Amino acid sequence: MDTSPYSNFESLDIRVGTILQAKLFSKARKPAYQLVVDFGEEIGHLQSSAQLTELYAIDDLIGKQILAVVF
């Protein structure tokens, strides 16, 4: 069994997705957004959260493409 750092990285499922929706995550301990991300036909829409409130306004996130590790 290969346990090199590269083999660990190679086993990750990293996908490109497009942010469809973003709103403030009111229950988060630190300011964050709740996101709905479209990962295409195979995976569909998934929800996530991100602490990006100091860097992006909600309107700036819609349509942005992101990389994410998907389970």
C-alpha angles and dihedrals in degrees: 000000000000111000098172117138090250093055089051090052092045091057093060119102102224115181138179115236138176121231109238101172137016131181137162113279099226095183095054118111091223123035108278144150128241109225136198109205127192112219096177135257097313097056104014126197120346132182125232140156132228135188094226100123094115093049105039139031115223092252090054092058099055109101095012116134118229139182117236139172106238127202 
